[in-house]
Amino acid sequence: MIAKVSDREFDTVIARSAVPVLIQFWKPGCGGCRALTRQLEQLQTEVRGKVLILTMNVEENFQIPSELEISSLPALALYRQGHFERFIGGMGTKDEILKQLVL
């Protein structure tokens, strides 16, 4: 299972992570979000210790999605060394996502 992150703890988690952080922004009832979550769960076992994968429910958390101007879901944001790097295509297979991470 992928760990959840909230607006309140977001900055601290990102700043303290020694590895890149990949965050999935999602909402309940989103079919594409569920499909992406399954891919991320598989990817998580391959990148353990190299990338921290987290999820954020946009219906419960508004600040970070608003700051990032997220307008469609699912969305994946990559952070390195505490800073936003870029968005990664929201849909795809674990292999496609892994290629975009450039570890």
N, C-alpha and C positions, 0 to 999 in steps of 0.2 A: 504494500500500500504506500502511496506517495504522501508525504507529510504536507500538512496545510500551513499556510502562512496568512496572517491578517495584516491589515493596514498598520495596526499598533506596533507590531514586532518586525515589520518588513525591513526598515532601515538598519536595525541592529543585526538581523540575520544576514543581510547582504554584506554589511561592513565587516562582519566577523568571519565570513566564509573564506577559508584558505583555498578553495577551488571555485571555478566558475559556477554560477547559479542559473538554472533554467527554470522559469516560472510559467506554468500554464494558467491562463486566465479562462475561466469557464463559468457556466451557470447551469443549475438543474434543468432538466428537460431538453438540453441541447444534445441532439444525437451525434453531431460531429465532435462535441466535447467528450462524450463517452468513448467514442472510437479512438480519439487521440489519447485519452487516459490509458486505454489498454496498451497502446504502442509505447507510451512513456513508462508504464510498469515493466514492460519487457526490457526497454532500454536501461532502466535503472539498475538492473542486475549487471549489465555490461559495463557501466560507467561508474559503479560504486567506488568512491574514493577519488574520482577524477572530476565529477560534476555532481552538484547537489540539485536534485529535481524537487520542485515544490509546486503546489497548486494554490490558487486563490479564487474563491467564489466571489464573482462580481456583484451578486445580489446582496451579499453580506458586507462587502468591502468596497468603498467608493473612491477613496482618496487616491490610491496608487493607480487604478485603472483610469481615473480622470486625468491624473498628471501625465500618463503615457498616451492619452487620447485614444484609448482602445475603443473602436467602433464596431468591430465584428469579432465573433467568437467561433471557435476557440482561437486564442492568440498565445504565442510563445515569445517570451522576452529573455534575452541572454544578458547576464551581468558578469563582468570580470573585475576583480580587484575593487569591488564595492561600487562600480559605476555601470550604468546602462551602456551596453555595447550596441545591440541591434535586436530587431525582431527576426524571428525565424518563422518561415512559412507555417501557418497554423495547422495544416493538415499534412499527412504524410506517414510513411512507415518509419519504424524505428531506425532502419538503415539510412533513409533519407535524412532524418533528423541528425543522426550521428555524423554524417558527412558534413552537415552545416555547422556542427559544433567546432570543427577544426581543433582537435585536441592535440 
